Amino acid sequence: MRKALLKLIDFFYPPFSSWMSLHTFRYIASGGTTAATGIVVFYLAYHLVLHEQNVYIGSLLITAHSAALFIESIITFLIGFILNKYIVFTKSNLKGRIQLFRYGSVVLTNILLNYAFIKLLVEAFSFYPTVAKIIITAILALLSYFSQKHFSFKVKS
């Protein structure tokens, strides 16, 4: 499966080879897949699962866009870790459990930033939730790349 995915990603690399390294291209392809999956899952969770309705757990109110973000985060965490570990950052010599913990730390930070920014954009600036999610994803993608490269999947000398 890994070889097939690498062949597919690498097939589209030649036109971009003068602009970026293969490693960066693989990250963009993997991250783009994870991000696109996240946006689709967020949309489906918000509209089809939650029917744009807030969730009440006892007296606790969870807004529909926050609940959709939670659902999306669980799914994209798994997809993102697998793609980063086996497609992008294959040269990392850290143990898998350390990679998973560090990846989880970065993802948790991104979820908190996602939550704060989605609250801000949707509730303070009246953005449509899916549009807000797309904007936030684009901003956090760059931060994630450097965090994953230099922290989660670091190559020890």
Backbone bond lengths (Angstrom), bond angles and torsions (degrees), N, CA, C in turn:
res aa  C-N    CA-C-N  psi(-1)  N-CA   C-N-CA  omega(-1)  CA-C   N-CA-C  phi
1 M - - - 1.455 - - 1.539 109.86 -
2 R 1.343 116.20 -45.08 1.463 120.61 -179.62 1.525 110.39 -59.37
3 K 1.336 116.30 -46.57 1.469 120.60 -178.69 1.526 111.02 -62.09
4 A 1.319 116.78 -39.57 1.468 120.95 179.99 1.529 110.27 -65.62
5 L 1.331 116.69 -42.74 1.472 119.69 178.46 1.523 111.27 -64.96
6 L 1.344 116.82 -42.26 1.465 119.64 178.31 1.522 111.14 -63.07
7 K 1.334 117.28 -41.19 1.472 120.56 177.61 1.526 110.80 -60.53
8 L 1.326 115.71 -43.62 1.468 120.38 -179.59 1.530 110.82 -63.76
9 I 1.326 116.91 -49.01 1.469 120.78 -179.96 1.525 110.29 -63.07
10 D 1.327 116.78 -47.52 1.461 121.38 -177.22 1.526 112.94 -65.23
11 F 1.331 117.33 -25.70 1.458 121.96 177.58 1.542 110.67 -60.00
12 F 1.338 116.39 -36.62 1.464 120.68 -177.51 1.525 113.18 -88.75
13 Y 1.315 117.95 -1.34 1.466 121.82 -175.38 1.532 115.74 -72.35
14 P 1.335 121.28 -40.15 1.470 120.70 -172.24 1.539 116.60 -46.98
15 P 1.336 121.06 -43.96 1.472 118.17 179.55 1.542 113.71 -63.95
16 F 1.328 116.80 -20.30 1.462 121.05 -177.43 1.523 112.52 -101.06
17 S 1.316 117.70 -2.59 1.463 121.91 -172.51 1.524 113.62 -62.31
18 S 1.311 118.09 -26.73 1.467 119.26 179.18 1.531 111.77 -82.16
19 W 1.325 117.38 -13.04 1.470 121.13 -178.85 1.517 113.78 -101.03
20 M 1.340 117.16 -28.87 1.467 119.24 -174.94 1.522 110.80 -153.21
21 S 1.312 114.76 160.81 1.466 120.70 177.90 1.527 109.67 -74.22
22 L 1.324 114.91 162.23 1.457 120.41 177.53 1.524 110.31 -61.30
23 H 1.331 116.27 -38.70 1.467 121.32 179.12 1.530 110.91 -59.05
24 T 1.322 116.97 -47.01 1.470 121.48 179.60 1.519 110.27 -64.83
25 F 1.323 116.74 -40.37 1.461 120.34 178.84 1.526 110.84 -62.89
26 R 1.323 116.16 -41.90 1.464 119.68 178.24 1.522 110.98 -63.81
27 Y 1.348 115.88 -38.24 1.465 118.87 177.90 1.527 110.62 -64.31
28 I 1.311 116.37 -43.86 1.468 120.47 179.86 1.530 110.15 -63.31
29 A 1.329 116.66 -42.58 1.471 119.78 179.03 1.531 110.87 -64.56
30 S 1.318 116.86 -46.05 1.471 120.71 -179.73 1.520 110.92 -68.78
31 G 1.319 115.97 -46.29 1.466 119.99 178.54 1.518 111.93 -64.61
32 G 1.328 116.15 -38.20 1.465 119.98 177.55 1.515 111.68 -64.50
33 T 1.329 115.96 -39.14 1.460 120.60 176.77 1.524 110.27 -63.99
34 T 1.329 116.19 -45.80 1.466 120.44 179.13 1.530 110.62 -63.57
35 A 1.336 116.46 -45.10 1.468 120.47 -179.28 1.526 111.38 -64.05
36 A 1.334 116.40 -44.76 1.467 119.84 179.37 1.532 110.36 -63.27
37 T 1.325 116.23 -41.08 1.461 120.18 176.60 1.524 109.58 -60.72
38 G 1.333 116.37 -43.29 1.458 120.69 179.21 1.518 112.77 -60.73
39 I 1.306 116.59 -43.00 1.468 120.24 -179.99 1.530 110.29 -65.75
40 V 1.336 116.38 -42.47 1.472 119.89 179.08 1.531 110.41 -65.10
41 V 1.334 116.75 -45.16 1.465 120.00 179.62 1.526 110.10 -63.94
42 F 1.342 117.35 -41.14 1.466 120.99 177.56 1.527 109.96 -58.89
43 Y 1.332 116.62 -47.79 1.465 121.65 179.90 1.528 110.75 -59.52
44 L 1.338 115.48 -49.30 1.469 119.49 -178.57 1.527 111.59 -63.83
45 A 1.323 116.43 -42.37 1.467 119.88 179.30 1.529 110.38 -64.54
46 Y 1.328 116.69 -44.16 1.467 121.20 -177.70 1.531 111.71 -64.90
47 H 1.331 115.69 -45.19 1.465 119.63 -174.23 1.529 114.35 -90.96
48 L 1.322 117.72 -44.73 1.455 120.15 -171.88 1.525 113.92 -95.09
49 V 1.327 116.87 -34.40 1.466 119.31 -179.60 1.525 110.29 -85.81
50 L 1.322 115.55 -49.87 1.470 119.97 -175.60 1.531 112.94 -92.73
51 H 1.316 117.38 -11.93 1.472 122.81 -178.68 1.530 111.42 51.21
52 E 1.350 114.44 38.47 1.468 122.57 178.37 1.531 112.83 57.91
53 Q 1.316 116.54 21.51 1.465 121.39 -178.64 1.531 110.17 -105.97
54 N 1.318 115.18 140.42 1.453 120.63 176.49 1.525 109.68 -65.38
55 V 1.327 115.27 157.73 1.453 121.44 -178.98 1.529 107.98 -111.05
56 Y 1.310 116.05 134.53 1.465 121.39 176.11 1.520 108.83 -113.50
57 I 1.315 115.96 125.72 1.464 121.82 172.42 1.521 104.84 -115.07
58 G 1.332 114.91 98.87 1.463 119.36 -170.67 1.516 108.21 65.48
59 S 1.313 116.47 -122.91 1.465 120.19 178.23 1.527 111.83 -97.83
60 L 1.331 117.15 1.96 1.460 122.00 -179.86 1.530 110.24 -83.06
61 L 1.324 116.01 125.13 1.466 122.09 178.43 1.519 109.47 -96.48
62 I 1.320 116.16 126.50 1.460 121.83 172.09 1.523 106.10 -118.45
63 T 1.337 115.97 117.92 1.460 119.10 -178.41 1.526 109.60 -64.50
64 A 1.310 115.75 154.68 1.464 121.16 -177.48 1.528 111.26 -59.23
65 H 1.337 117.15 -41.88 1.465 118.57 -178.98 1.526 111.64 -69.73
66 S 1.317 118.66 -30.60 1.468 121.08 176.03 1.530 110.49 -71.39
67 A 1.315 117.72 -40.93 1.464 121.46 178.32 1.533 110.38 -65.55
68 A 1.326 116.91 -39.94 1.467 120.73 177.43 1.526 110.38 -63.98
69 L 1.317 117.01 -38.61 1.463 121.71 176.91 1.527 110.46 -62.33
70 F 1.322 117.60 -41.65 1.456 121.76 178.75 1.537 111.06 -62.60
71 I 1.317 116.73 -46.53 1.472 121.49 179.70 1.525 109.90 -61.41
72 E 1.310 115.39 -46.65 1.461 121.28 -179.42 1.519 111.02 -62.35
73 S 1.321 117.85 -39.43 1.464 122.22 -176.88 1.523 112.41 -63.62
74 I 1.303 117.41 -38.92 1.468 120.88 179.60 1.532 110.37 -62.94
75 I 1.313 116.24 -45.79 1.460 120.90 -176.89 1.526 111.22 -69.62
76 T 1.325 117.46 -45.35 1.459 119.75 -177.59 1.530 112.69 -72.86
77 F 1.339 117.42 -23.61 1.463 119.66 175.12 1.525 109.64 -59.94
78 L 1.304 116.38 -48.67 1.462 121.04 -178.44 1.527 112.04 -65.46
79 I 1.309 116.14 -47.10 1.463 120.58 -179.47 1.525 110.14 -63.34
80 G 1.321 117.02 -46.42 1.459 121.77 -178.03 1.521 112.96 -61.87
81 F 1.328 117.15 -43.59 1.464 119.71 -179.49 1.525 110.65 -64.12
82 I 1.306 116.69 -46.05 1.463 120.24 -178.53 1.531 110.70 -61.96
83 L 1.322 117.74 -45.75 1.466 120.23 179.89 1.525 111.67 -65.71
84 N 1.331 117.22 -42.76 1.463 119.40 179.76 1.526 111.73 -65.45
85 K 1.314 117.29 -43.36 1.475 121.06 -177.47 1.524 112.12 -68.33
86 Y 1.318 117.48 -44.43 1.462 120.53 -170.88 1.530 115.40 -100.91
87 I 1.322 117.79 -12.93 1.465 120.39 -179.02 1.526 111.94 -114.02
88 V 1.330 117.53 -43.93 1.459 120.68 -170.59 1.524 113.17 -97.44
89 F 1.299 117.36 -58.62 1.465 121.71 -171.26 1.530 110.72 -101.87
90 T 1.302 116.80 55.33 1.457 122.14 -175.18 1.527 113.01 -74.82
91 K 1.306 118.28 -16.13 1.467 120.95 -178.38 1.529 112.75 -87.87
92 S 1.300 117.33 -4.41 1.461 120.34 179.19 1.519 109.38 -63.75
93 N 1.342 115.22 133.63 1.459 119.22 179.96 1.525 111.78 -106.42
94 L 1.331 116.99 15.67 1.458 120.34 174.60 1.528 108.88 -76.57
95 K 1.309 116.82 150.85 1.463 121.06 176.86 1.526 109.30 -63.43
96 G 1.332 115.83 148.56 1.462 121.47 -177.68 1.522 113.15 -56.29
97 R 1.328 117.85 -39.71 1.470 120.41 -179.32 1.529 111.21 -67.38
98 I 1.331 116.91 -33.78 1.472 119.94 176.88 1.523 109.10 -70.07
99 Q 1.332 116.41 -42.49 1.461 119.85 176.51 1.521 110.79 -58.85
100 L 1.328 115.91 -45.15 1.465 120.54 -179.39 1.523 111.05 -62.23
101 F 1.328 117.53 -44.26 1.459 121.01 179.20 1.531 110.85 -63.16
102 R 1.321 116.44 -46.69 1.471 119.80 179.88 1.527 111.16 -65.89
103 Y 1.322 115.79 -42.34 1.470 119.64 177.03 1.526 109.45 -59.27
104 G 1.326 115.81 -44.87 1.464 120.67 178.02 1.517 112.29 -59.64
105 S 1.334 117.08 -38.64 1.473 121.18 178.02 1.524 111.15 -62.92
106 V 1.319 115.70 -45.13 1.467 120.13 179.20 1.528 110.01 -65.72
107 V 1.323 116.69 -43.18 1.466 120.76 179.93 1.529 110.41 -63.90
108 L 1.327 116.82 -42.59 1.464 120.02 178.16 1.528 110.83 -60.34
109 T 1.320 116.55 -42.30 1.474 120.34 175.93 1.522 109.99 -60.18
110 N 1.336 116.34 -44.24 1.469 120.05 178.90 1.521 112.04 -64.86
111 I 1.335 116.89 -37.39 1.466 119.59 178.22 1.519 109.91 -63.99
112 L 1.318 116.52 -43.77 1.473 119.72 178.62 1.528 111.17 -63.12
113 L 1.326 116.35 -42.63 1.471 119.53 176.36 1.523 110.61 -65.32
114 N 1.333 116.20 -42.27 1.465 121.56 176.26 1.520 110.40 -56.30
115 Y 1.321 115.60 -48.82 1.470 121.51 -179.31 1.529 110.95 -59.83
116 A 1.333 115.89 -48.57 1.470 119.74 -178.69 1.527 111.10 -62.54
117 F 1.338 115.68 -45.08 1.465 118.75 -178.07 1.526 112.17 -70.85
118 I 1.328 117.68 -35.53 1.472 118.66 179.45 1.526 109.68 -68.53
119 K 1.333 116.69 -38.73 1.468 120.40 175.46 1.533 109.60 -60.28
120 L 1.317 115.90 -46.99 1.456 121.10 -178.82 1.533 111.56 -61.74
121 L 1.335 116.02 -51.84 1.462 119.32 -176.07 1.528 112.64 -68.19
122 V 1.328 117.58 -40.99 1.470 120.32 -176.89 1.521 111.49 -78.19
123 E 1.315 116.60 -48.23 1.467 119.19 -173.00 1.523 113.99 -87.32
124 A 1.321 117.90 -34.26 1.466 119.37 -178.77 1.523 112.41 -91.20
125 F 1.353 116.11 -36.38 1.464 118.74 -175.99 1.523 113.66 -111.42
126 S 1.331 117.69 5.68 1.468 124.29 174.99 1.526 114.58 57.75
127 F 1.333 117.07 35.92 1.458 120.45 174.13 1.521 108.58 -73.35
128 Y 1.316 116.24 150.71 1.461 121.52 171.49 1.527 106.48 -67.93
129 P 1.328 119.45 134.36 1.468 121.41 -173.24 1.532 115.64 -53.75
130 T 1.326 118.60 -43.16 1.463 119.99 -178.68 1.525 110.92 -68.15
131 V 1.321 118.46 -37.87 1.464 121.89 176.82 1.527 109.87 -64.74
132 A 1.329 116.87 -43.04 1.467 121.32 177.24 1.527 109.97 -58.84
133 K 1.322 116.94 -42.49 1.463 121.72 -179.51 1.518 111.17 -62.89
134 I 1.322 118.11 -40.17 1.466 122.05 179.01 1.529 110.24 -64.48
135 I 1.315 117.94 -45.07 1.467 122.32 179.73 1.526 110.51 -61.86
136 I 1.298 116.53 -46.94 1.464 121.65 -178.60 1.528 110.39 -63.95
137 T 1.307 117.22 -41.69 1.463 121.42 179.13 1.522 110.53 -59.29
138 A 1.309 117.34 -44.02 1.463 121.09 179.84 1.537 111.40 -62.21
139 I 1.307 117.15 -42.01 1.470 121.20 -179.14 1.527 111.24 -67.21
140 L 1.329 116.68 -43.96 1.461 120.33 -175.68 1.534 113.38 -78.23
141 A 1.313 118.42 -14.96 1.467 121.13 -179.77 1.526 111.43 -62.27
142 L 1.304 116.51 -42.71 1.466 120.45 -179.92 1.530 110.98 -65.43
143 L 1.307 116.54 -45.93 1.460 120.86 177.23 1.530 110.79 -58.49
144 S 1.296 116.79 -41.79 1.462 121.69 -179.03 1.523 112.09 -63.19
145 Y 1.313 116.71 -42.20 1.471 119.70 -178.67 1.521 110.83 -56.18
146 F 1.321 116.47 -51.50 1.461 119.45 -177.47 1.529 111.68 -68.60
147 S 1.306 117.38 -34.84 1.461 120.66 177.44 1.524 111.00 -65.29
148 Q 1.323 116.66 -43.75 1.458 119.92 -179.22 1.525 111.21 -69.82
149 K 1.308 116.42 -41.47 1.468 120.79 -177.14 1.528 111.54 -66.88
150 H 1.310 117.22 -44.22 1.468 120.83 -172.81 1.522 114.09 -99.64
151 F 1.334 117.80 -2.49 1.457 119.59 -178.67 1.535 111.74 -131.01
152 S 1.311 117.23 -66.57 1.470 120.60 -173.28 1.525 113.35 -64.48
153 F 1.322 116.81 -45.21 1.459 121.33 -174.57 1.536 110.98 -118.55
154 K 1.301 115.17 34.31 1.466 122.47 -178.67 1.521 110.27 -58.81
155 V 1.318 115.20 146.50 1.457 120.99 175.05 1.523 106.85 -100.88
156 K 1.340 115.12 117.01 1.471 119.56 177.66 1.510 109.41 -76.24
157 S 1.360 115.52 140.40 1.464 118.12 177.61 1.506 111.34 -82.74
